[in-house]
Amino acid sequence: MKILISLLLIFFHFVSFSQYQYLRTVYIDTGDSIPSTRYPLDFVAFKYKNSYLRYYKANTMKSSLFIYDFDPNSFVVRKIDTCPNTFARFPVDVLPMKNYDVFIEPDKIYIYDRIIGKQTSYRYAYGASKNFLCVNAFNDSILLLSTFTNFHPLDGEPGLHLYTYNINTRNIIRSRIIRMPGIALANSDGAYVSDVGGKCYFIDPLTTDLYGIDTELNVTWIGTVDKSIDKKKNIIYERKSDKLIYDDWDRMYADFISNFGSDLDSLKNAIHSNIYTKDFYVNTINNLKIHFDYVEKMYPFNDSCLVVGISRANSGYKVRDVFMYNVFTKKIELHYKNWLNDRKKICNKFQDYFPASFSNRNTHSLCFKSDTILMGTFYDTSLFRPSSKDSLDLEIHKQILKNGYRWSLQEYKLE
């Protein structure tokens, strides 16, 4: 009996059935709104990283980019910088740093120097991946650029592409492509690379195995985040899909070399893939979401923990299982089951309509700050009232058509 009680106490210590509560709206952008005819995600990014809280907004002509630097405690805007908006398209990821703001495009890195107030852009070295999707930092000098790709041969060899980048010299230091498992979930808008405490990590989306990455790009297994996942079932599928995708690339590459030698510029006209098709990609992702548990996102939580959001089989966007995993002790510090991830049909509370969702794009991802969560939205939060989702959708849509999109920042409290 004593053993049973002890186990129950441990269980209730680690598993929280409450999740988060809305606290307040901490900032509303009072500048120009984004026209209702434009896609708002192409104008705005937001990121909290290493105590730096920044909001990035392009003007409607996309000629300038405004950088709002917030005090992370009071949410007062301390400084607004303006730099030319020279992006070919809005960045796929951003990184606020002490002296820099880093913006990632598939084939370029843009660096805004906050000291001299100047932005410069640099193309990656020849042979580097042309589809970087993520930027993290080991320290104030060394960045980790990464992408996990399987969809299109023009992105380069499938796998986890890692590059260390010296922000002071503006050079790639070293690169490595690793044939990491779980390649079927690459390009699924997941976030599988993150940094905590001066180190970077990658998570296998199908087994939740966590790997550490050092500045030499050595990879070390850390532990398994979710030990309840059906690892046997997932590994069988993972090995089958990994072999299918990686073997198809090897076949294509061998065919290409035999016909065209080392003329890589001819690649786009020479390859023929049995695997890299839109139908294969869509069918694979849909099959995974219905039949398998998998990691959707991984974010930093504090100096020692990562937040891992897991989508359970056939859960759609509704809920997630969320783990706060300590990378040093290799233990779960918090576990939130059935984390509300999508709007409810009947919305009695603010978070029922404005949930802290793990399904947001990387430039609008959830930001965890101590025991609170920060999340941005383009909808007028003042219109919320207890009602049905359909009714609120209609009212907010009317407001957008009339006044456009206006970004605001919400704060939630973890429970």
N, C-alpha and C positions, 0 to 999 in steps of 0.2 A: 504493500500500500504506500509506504514512504517513497519507494522508488517511482511509483506511478504519479504521485503528487509532485515530486521533483521534476519529472519529465513534463508534466502539464505546466508547471511554473516556467520552465525553460521555453516551452512552446509559446505561451502567451507573452513572454518577454520579447521574443523575436518576431512574432507575427501580429501585426496591428490590423484590426478590422476597421478602424477609422482611418481616414486618409489625409485630407487637407480641407481647410476652410478658407473662403475668401476673406481677406482682411480689408483691403482698400485699393483704390486707384491712386497710384503714387505720381503719375505724370500723364498729362494730355498734351499732345503736340498742337499748339495753337497757331502754327504757321499755315502755309497753303495746304489745302486738302488735296488728295489725289483724285483726279476725275473718275467718275463711275465707269467711264468707258475704258479705263486703263487697268492693267493687272497690278494690284498694289505690291505684291511680292517682288516686282521688278524695280521698286523704288526704295525699299527700306530693309535694313538689317539691324540686328540688336544682339549684343553679346556681353556676358559677364564672365570674365576670366581673370584669375589671379588678382582679385580685388579691383580690377579695372572694369568699369561699367560704361559702355558706350552705345550710342544710338546713331545710325548712319542713314541719311536721307538724301536722295537725289531730287533736284527740283524737277518740275514737270517737263521742262525742255531737255532734261538729262545733261545739262551743260556743266552743272556744279554739284558737288557732293558736300553736304553739311555734316560735320562730326560733332556730336553732343557728348561732352564728357561729364558724367554725373558723379557727385559724391555718393558712394555706395551705401552710406548710412542714412543721410537726410534726403537723398534723391534730388538735391538741388543741382541745377546745371552749373558747373563751375566754368566751363569754357565751350565756345562754339568755334570750331575751325572750318574753313572753307577751302576746298581744293578742286581743281578741274576734274570733271567726270570724263575720263578718257577710256572707260571700260567699253569693250566691244558689246558686252551684256553685263547685267548686274552680277557681282561676284557670287560664287557658289559657297564661299565660306569667308569669314573674317576673323581676325585675331587682334584684340586690343592689347597693347603693351605699354610699358612706361614711356618710352621715347618714340614708339612707332605705332602705326595702324597698318595691318597687313591684310591685303585683299587677294583672294585666289580666283583666277580664271583658269579654264582648262589648259591654256598654253602660256600663260603669263602670271607673274607675281607682281603686284603693285604694292609699293611701300610708301606710306606717308610719314615723313620725318617731322615729328611734333616739335622738335627744337628749332629747326630752321623754317618750318612751314612750307615744305616742298614735297611734292609727290613724284616718284619715278617708277617706271615699269621695266621689267626685265623678262626676256624670253628665257624659258628653261633651256638647258644645254641640249644639243642635238642628241637624239636617242632617248631623251627622257619621256616619260608618259605624257601624252597630250590630253589627259583627262583627270588632272588632280582635282579632288573633291574636298579635301580636308587639310587643315593646317593646325598643328599643335606646337608646343614649345617645351624644350628641355630646360632652357634658361633664357636669359635676356639676349643671348647671342645666337643660339642654335635652335632652328626650327625643324619640325618634322613634317614634310609634305607627304601626303599619302593618297592612294586610291585603291579600291578593291574592285577589280573589273572582270567581267566575263562576256559582256554582251556583243561587242563589236570588235572585229580584228584590227580596225584602224586605231583602237585605243592601245594597241600593243599586246604583248603576251599576257594571257590571263593570269590572275593571281593578285597578291598584295604587293603593290608598288610602294617602296619606301625611299625617300630621299632626305638626307640631312642638308640643311641650307644655312649658311652663315649670313646673317642679316647685316653684319658689319662690312664684309667684303663683297656681298651680293653674289655669292657663288655657291653652287651645289658642291658639297664636300664629298659625299659618297652616295651610292645608290645600291639598291638590292631589290630583286623581284623574288618573292617567296610563294611557292605553290601551297598556299594555306588551304586548309579544309573549309568546306562550306561555300565553295565558289558559286553554287547555284543561287545563292542569295545576294551575290554582288550586284550592284546597280539597282537594288531594290529600294533606294532612298533610305537605307539604314545608316546608322552611325556606329562603326565598329572600332574606331581608333580614338583614344582620348589620352589626356595627360593628368597626372596627379603627383604632387610632391616632387617635381623635377624629373619624373620618369614618364615614359609613354607606354601605352598598352593597346593590345588588339584582342578582340574576343571572337571566338568561333561562334557564328550565329546559330548553329544547330546543336552544339554540345554544351555551350556556355563555358568552354575551356578558355581561361584567360592567360595571355602571354605577355611578358614584359619585353620592351624594346629599348636597347641602350643606344648611346650616340654612335657606336660602331655598327649599329644595325644588327647586332646579335639578338636572337629571340630565345626567351627562356619561359618554359611553362610555369605558371604561378599556381593555378588551382582551378577547380570547377565551381562556378558561382551557384548554379541551380542543380543540386544533386537529386531533385525529384523528377527532373526531366527524363523522358523515356530515351535514354542514351542509346540503347541497343537498336531501337527502331530508327532513330535519327541517324546513327552511324551507318547503318545499312544503306539508307537512302543517300547519305552524304558521300560515301565511297563510290557508289554507283554513278551519281551525278558528277562528282569530281573527275572520275576516270573518263566519262563521256566528254566533258568539256575540255579537259587538258589534252586528252588524246586527239581530239579533233583539231586543236591548235597545232599539235606536233605534226599531224598529217598535212595540214595546210602549209605549214612552214617548210616542210620537206619538199612538197610539191613545188612550192614557190622557188626555193633555192635551186632545185634541179632544172627549172625552166628559165629563171631570170638571174641566177647568181646572187650577188650581194646588192643589186640595185633596188634598195628598199623603197625608192620613190615610185616604183612600179607596183607596189603591193596592192594599192587600192583597185588596180585594174586586173590583177592577176588571181586573187584568191577566190576560192569557192568553198563556202562552208555549209555543212549539213546541219550545223548546230546553231550558229549565230544568226538567228532569224527573229523577227519580232514575235511571231507566233510561239516559237519555243520559249522566248523570254516570258511572255505574258502567261502562257500555260504553266510554266514552271513555277512562277511566283504564286499564281492562283492555287495551284495544287498544294504548295507548301503552306499557304495561309489556311487552307481548309483542313488539312490532315496532320499538320505538324506544329509543335511548339518551336518558336524561334525567337532570337533576340532582335528587337526592332531598333533600339537605340542604347548607347552607353555614353554617359556624361560624367564630368567631375562632380563630386558632392562636397568634399572638403579636402584638406591636405593629405588625407590618408584613405579616403573611400571613393569608390566609383558607384554611380547609379546605373543599374541595368534594368531596362524595361523589356519584359518578355511577353510576346503575344502567344496566347494559348490557342490550340487548334480550334478552328471554326469560331473564334471570338470576334472576328472582324475588327472594327475600330472601337468596340464598346468598352472593353476593359483591358488592363494589363496587370501582370504580376511584377512588382517593383522590388528590387533588392538593393540595399546599400552594402557594398562588399568592401571590406578593409583589405587593401592590397598587401599590407605588412603582416597582419595577424592571420590573413587568409580565412577570415570568418565573416559571416553575415551579421551586421550590426542592427539592421532593420529590415523587415519584410512586410510590404503592404500588398495584401491580396485584393483582387478585384478593384484595382485603381481605376477610377472613373476617367475614361480617355475620350469619350465622345458625348455629344449632347443627348440628354434624356428626352423622351417624348413629352413628359410632363415635367416642367421645370419649376420647382418650388424654391430652390436656392440659387444664388448667383452662379455657383460652380456647376450647377446642373446644365446651364446653357453656355457658360464660359469655362469648360473644364481645362485643367492643366494637362494638355495632351502631349503624348510622346510621338505623335505622328506628324508634328510640324517639320517644315524644312529646316536644314541646319542653320541657316541665317536667322531663324526665328525659333530656335530650340528653347526648351525650358532651361532656366538658369537657377541652380540651387545655391542658396546663400544662407549658411547656418541652418536654422530651422524654418526657413521660408523659401518660397518658390516665386520667381519672377517670370511673368509671361506677357507678351505683347498681343494686342488684337487691333484689327482695323475697324471693328464695329463699335457703334456708340453704346457704351456700357450703361449710360444713364437711362436708356430705354428699357432696361430690364425690369420686369415685374413678374410675380408668380403667374405663370400661364403655360399654355402648350407651346411646344417647340415650333409648330407650324404658325401659330399666331405671332410669336416673336420674330420668326423668319420674315414674315410679311411686313411687319412694322419696320424692322431694320432695313429691309430691302428698299422700302419707300424712302427712308432717310438717306440711304446711299445714293439713290437716283437724284435726290434733291440737293444733297450737300457734298457728295463724294465720300471718299474714305479718309478717316482721320485716326492716326495711330495713338494708342495709349498703353500704359504699362500697369499691370495689375500685380498685386502682392497677395500670396496665399500663405497660410501657416500650416506646416506639417503637424499632424497629431499623432 
